[in-house]
Amino acid sequence: MSLCYILYNPILDRFYPGATNDAIENRISKHNSQYYGTDKFTAQTNDWEEFITIESIDFKHALRIEKYIKKMKSKVYIINLKVS
């Protein structure tokens, strides 16, 4: 199953949107263990937590959702996604 996810970090008070075919628990674990490298945004800290996941029909659709969320560049928009 493909999905778009948004992670939240309470220390940085920042959000990170992404897309995956993997289970969300595995993806969070990879972000928290610096699996993607030490110079990546999520490598700044290791306490990322799931904020919201959005299921999609395929991976290309999940990527489009992720890109749209990133294009919005708005914390308020992301918070309102959870409220909806």
Secondary structure by P-SEA (a helix, b strand, c coil): ccbbbbbbbccccbbbbbcccccaaaaaaaaaacccccccccccccccccccccccccaaaaaaaaaaaaaaccaaaaaaaaac
